[in-house]
Amino acid sequence: MEDYMLRATAAQGQIRAFAATTKDMVETARAAHNTSPVATAALGRLLTAGAMMGMMMKGEEDILTIKIQGNGPMEGLTVTADSKGKVKGYAWNPGVMLPPNEKGKLDVAGALGLGVLSVIKDIGLKEPYVGETILVTSEIAEDLTYYFATSEQTPSSVGLGVLMNPENTVRQAGGFILQMMPGASEEVIGKLEKKLAELTSVTALLDQGMTPEMILETILGEFGLEINDRMPARFFCNCTKSRVEKALISVGKKEIREMITEGKPIEVNCHFCNKHYVFSVEELEEMLSQAVK
């Protein structure tokens, strides 16, 4: 099944919902960054959330960045998404290894530790919108639920999951975001809370073979679910050699001259997709001559 996301409404517009299946996206990230199982689980959850939160944005050029910075051994995560289902990201310490937590699960909370969640939305205004909250559990889904409630004043429920195979490939990944719209009735809120309390984990639903449609139907079927949009989702990095070249020029002529003096080619690594770009001494000299003009 290809990765994709859904946008839906229920209870006559009182609830809006998003759901995604992201196994290929998370596996692409795992392979690119050679992440450990716990880093794959953490990054996969945030990539899935980023893709759905990107879908919430309206503008063609809008960009969303989610950063988690913690005092745990993983140190943090960075994910960037656009409004068209393209998402990229990395774990700051991708090789972190930890024993399972007390429930026998991958210890994402232990890997991230205590810290801060930041959401930056560049929607074409003079300054980007920045929302920041503390990590309440460091399991990511609950932290985003808290972010929506406190920073965006939108009561929400976020479910995210990544299930690994024994050989450290991704078996399942996906999630959902449910949000109460202004004016939602107490009856609808109460019913939905009861429904969510009965729900098993996202990974259990995905591992039963459930599609995003089936997951939303399970949760919101009795509320009159209406699926409004379906969009492909994928791990995509827009780095190119010319973009990296522009970044190199921006570090300054002095630094480029020093690189040339060393007389060796340099290798530049993209954080987001781990691609390596090599620049020969001749290319650096050409760059310098362009920068001087």
C-alpha positions in Angstrom: 0.0 0.0 0.0 1.4 3.4 -1.0 1.8 6.1 1.6 -1.1 8.6 1.7 -3.1 10.9 3.9 -6.7 11.7 4.3 -8.5 14.9 5.4 -12.1 14.3 6.8 -14.8 15.9 8.8 -17.4 14.3 11.1 -20.4 15.3 13.3 -21.5 17.9 10.8 -18.2 19.7 10.8 -17.8 19.6 14.6 -14.7 17.3 14.2 -12.0 17.5 11.6 -9.7 14.6 11.1 -6.5 13.5 9.4 -5.1 10.0 9.0 -2.0 8.7 7.3 -0.1 5.5 6.4 3.6 6.2 6.2 5.6 3.0 6.2 7.6 3.8 3.0 8.3 7.3 4.1 9.7 6.1 7.5 11.6 3.3 5.9 13.2 5.8 3.4 14.3 7.9 6.3 15.6 4.9 8.2 17.7 3.8 5.2 19.0 7.3 4.5 20.1 8.0 8.1 20.8 4.4 9.2 18.8 5.1 12.4 18.7 2.7 15.3 15.2 1.2 16.1 14.4 3.8 18.8 15.6 6.7 16.6 13.5 5.3 13.7 10.4 5.1 15.9 10.9 8.7 17.1 11.7 10.2 13.7 8.9 8.1 12.1 6.3 9.5 14.5 7.4 13.1 13.9 7.6 12.6 10.1 4.0 11.2 10.1 2.7 14.1 12.3 4.6 16.6 10.1 3.0 15.3 6.9 -0.5 15.6 8.4 0.2 19.0 9.9 1.6 20.1 6.5 -1.7 19.0 5.0 -3.5 21.5 7.4 -1.7 24.4 5.7 -3.4 26.3 2.9 -0.8 28.0 0.8 1.2 26.3 -2.0 4.5 27.7 -0.6 3.8 27.2 3.1 6.5 25.4 5.0 6.1 23.8 8.5 9.1 22.8 10.7 8.8 20.8 13.9 11.8 20.6 16.3 12.1 18.6 19.4 15.1 19.4 21.6 15.6 17.2 24.7 18.2 16.3 27.3 18.2 12.6 26.4 20.8 10.7 24.3 19.0 11.3 21.0 19.3 15.1 21.7 16.5 16.0 19.3 14.6 15.7 16.0 13.9 18.1 13.1 11.2 17.6 10.5 10.1 19.9 7.7 6.9 19.5 5.6 5.1 21.3 2.8 1.4 21.4 2.1 1.6 18.8 -0.7 2.6 15.7 1.3 6.4 16.1 1.0 8.3 15.7 4.3 11.9 15.3 5.4 13.7 15.1 8.7 16.5 13.7 10.8 17.4 12.6 14.3 20.2 14.5 15.9 21.9 11.4 17.2 20.6 8.6 14.8 22.6 5.8 16.3 21.2 6.0 19.9 20.6 2.6 21.5 18.5 2.1 24.6 16.9 -1.0 26.3 13.1 -1.3 26.0 10.9 0.7 28.4 8.9 -1.0 31.3 6.2 -1.9 28.8 8.7 -3.7 26.5 8.4 -1.0 23.9 11.0 1.2 22.1 11.9 3.9 24.7 11.3 7.0 22.7 10.7 9.1 25.8 14.0 7.9 27.4 15.8 8.7 24.1 14.4 12.3 24.0 14.3 13.1 27.7 12.9 16.4 29.0 12.8 19.3 26.6 10.9 21.6 24.3 8.7 21.1 21.2 8.7 24.0 18.7 6.4 24.4 15.7 7.5 27.0 13.1 5.0 27.9 10.3 6.4 29.9 7.4 3.1 31.0 5.7 4.5 34.0 3.6 4.1 36.6 6.3 7.0 38.9 7.4 7.8 36.7 10.4 7.0 33.0 10.7 4.6 31.8 13.4 6.4 30.1 16.2 4.7 28.0 18.9 6.6 26.4 21.7 5.6 24.0 24.5 7.3 21.7 26.9 7.5 18.0 26.3 4.8 16.4 28.6 5.6 12.7 28.0 8.4 12.9 25.2 6.4 10.1 23.4 5.6 12.8 20.6 1.8 12.1 20.1 0.9 13.4 23.6 3.3 16.3 23.2 1.6 17.4 20.0 -1.8 16.9 21.6 -0.6 19.3 24.4 0.9 21.7 21.8 -2.5 22.0 19.9 -4.4 22.6 23.1 -2.0 25.3 24.5 -0.5 27.0 21.5 -3.4 26.8 19.0 -6.3 26.5 21.5 -7.6 23.5 19.5 -8.6 20.5 21.6 -7.0 17.5 19.7 -6.1 13.9 19.9 -3.0 12.7 18.2 -2.1 9.1 17.6 1.2 8.0 16.1 2.9 4.7 15.7 5.9 3.0 14.2 6.3 -0.8 14.3 9.7 -2.3 13.5 10.6 -5.7 12.1 13.3 -7.8 14.0 15.8 -7.0 11.2 15.3 -3.2 11.9 13.2 -2.4 8.9 9.9 -0.6 9.2 6.9 -2.9 9.4 4.1 -0.3 9.9 3.9 3.4 10.4 1.0 5.9 10.5 -1.2 8.0 12.6 -4.2 10.3 13.0 -5.0 13.8 14.3 -8.6 14.5 15.5 -9.6 18.1 16.3 -12.7 19.6 17.8 -13.9 22.7 16.0 -15.1 25.8 17.8 -18.7 25.3 19.0 -18.5 21.5 19.2 -21.2 20.2 21.5 -20.4 18.7 24.9 -22.3 15.5 23.7 -20.0 15.1 20.7 -16.9 15.8 22.8 -18.0 13.2 25.5 -18.8 10.6 22.9 -15.5 11.0 21.1 -13.5 10.9 24.4 -15.2 7.6 25.2 -14.5 6.2 21.7 -10.8 7.2 22.0 -10.5 5.6 25.4 -11.5 2.2 23.9 -9.0 2.5 21.0 -6.0 0.2 20.8 -2.6 1.5 19.6 -2.2 2.9 16.1 0.4 0.3 15.3 -2.0 -2.5 16.4 -4.7 -1.1 14.0 -2.2 -0.8 11.1 -0.8 -4.3 11.8 -4.4 -5.6 11.5 -4.2 -4.3 7.9 -6.3 -1.2 8.5 -6.1 1.6 6.0 -6.4 5.3 7.0 -10.1 5.1 5.9 -10.7 2.1 8.1 -9.0 3.8 11.1 -11.2 6.9 10.7 -14.3 4.8 10.2 -13.5 2.9 13.5 -13.2 6.1 15.4 -15.7 8.4 13.7 -18.1 6.1 11.9 -21.0 6.8 14.2 -20.4 10.6 13.8 -21.2 10.6 10.1 -17.6 10.5 8.7 -17.0 12.4 5.4 -13.7 12.0 3.7 -12.9 15.3 1.8 -9.4 14.8 0.4 -6.7 12.2 -0.2 -3.1 13.1 -0.9 0.1 11.0 -1.5 2.8 11.4 1.2 6.5 10.8 0.8 10.0 11.5 2.2 11.4 14.1 -0.2 14.5 16.3 0.1 14.9 19.3 -2.2 18.6 19.6 -1.8 20.7 19.8 -5.0 24.4 20.5 -5.7 23.6 24.1 -6.8 21.6 24.7 -3.5 24.6 23.4 -1.5 26.9 25.6 -3.6 24.8 28.7 -2.6 25.1 27.7 1.0 28.8 27.3 0.7 29.2 30.7 -0.9 27.2 32.2 2.0 29.8 31.0 4.5 32.1 33.6 3.1 35.1 34.2 0.7 37.7 33.8 3.5 36.4 30.3 4.4 36.4 29.2 0.7 39.9 30.5 0.2 41.0 28.4 3.2 39.4 25.3 1.7 41.2 26.0 -1.6 44.6 26.5 0.2 44.2 23.0 1.7 44.2 21.7 -1.8 41.7 18.9 -1.2 38.1 18.4 -2.4 35.6 19.0 0.3 32.5 16.9 1.1 29.3 18.5 2.3 26.5 16.5 3.9 22.8 17.3 3.8 21.3 16.9 7.3 17.8 16.0 6.0 18.5 13.2 3.5 22.2 12.4 4.3 23.3 12.9 0.6 27.0 13.8 0.2 28.1 16.5 -2.3 31.8 16.6 -3.3 33.3 19.9 -4.5 36.7 19.8 -6.2 39.4 22.5 -5.7 38.6 23.7 -9.3 34.9 24.0 -8.4 35.8 26.0 -5.2 38.0 28.3 -7.3 35.1 28.9 -9.7 32.8 29.5 -6.8 35.2 32.1 -5.4 35.5 33.9 -8.7 31.7 34.1 -9.0 31.4 35.4 -5.4 34.0 38.1 -6.0 32.1 39.4 -9.1 
